[in-house]
């Protein structure tokens, strides 16, 4: 992944982790793999 994509993953990860309405169990690596699969 390029640095811009990595920054996007970081941003999404931080937003989801700070979401208080529901507890979200998410690993950053899983999120990255999911986004990569969407981009393919």
ZIQUIVEN-V741381 format. One record per residue. N is the residue number from 1. RES is the residue in one small letter. PSI is psi as a letter, one per 30 degrees, with the letter a starting at -180 (999 if undefined). D_FIRST is the distance of its C-alpha to the first C-alpha in Angstrom with 1 decimal. Layout:
n=N res=RES psi=PSI d_first=D_FIRST
n=N res=RES psi=PSI d_first=D_FIRST
This chain:
n=1 res=x psi=k d_first=0.0
n=2 res=x psi=l d_first=3.8
n=3 res=x psi=e d_first=6.6
n=4 res=x psi=e d_first=8.1
n=5 res=x psi=e d_first=6.1
n=6 res=x psi=e d_first=6.4
n=7 res=x psi=e d_first=9.9
n=8 res=x psi=e d_first=10.6
n=9 res=x psi=e d_first=10.0
n=10 res=x psi=e d_first=12.3
n=11 res=x psi=e d_first=14.7
n=12 res=x psi=e d_first=15.2
n=13 res=x psi=e d_first=15.6
n=14 res=x psi=e d_first=18.2
n=15 res=x psi=e d_first=20.0
n=16 res=x psi=e d_first=20.3
n=17 res=x psi=f d_first=21.5
n=18 res=x psi=g d_first=24.1
n=19 res=x psi=j d_first=25.4
n=20 res=x psi=f d_first=29.0
n=21 res=x psi=e d_first=30.6
n=22 res=x psi=l d_first=29.2
n=23 res=x psi=k d_first=27.8
n=24 res=x psi=k d_first=24.2
n=25 res=x psi=j d_first=23.2
n=26 res=x psi=k d_first=19.4
n=27 res=x psi=k d_first=17.1
n=28 res=x psi=e d_first=13.8
n=29 res=x psi=e d_first=12.2
n=30 res=x psi=e d_first=14.0
n=31 res=x psi=e d_first=12.8
n=32 res=x psi=e d_first=9.1
n=33 res=x psi=e d_first=10.2
n=34 res=x psi=e d_first=12.4
n=35 res=x psi=e d_first=10.1
n=36 res=x psi=e d_first=7.9
n=37 res=x psi=e d_first=11.5
n=38 res=x psi=e d_first=12.7
n=39 res=x psi=f d_first=10.4
n=40 res=x psi=999 d_first=11.6
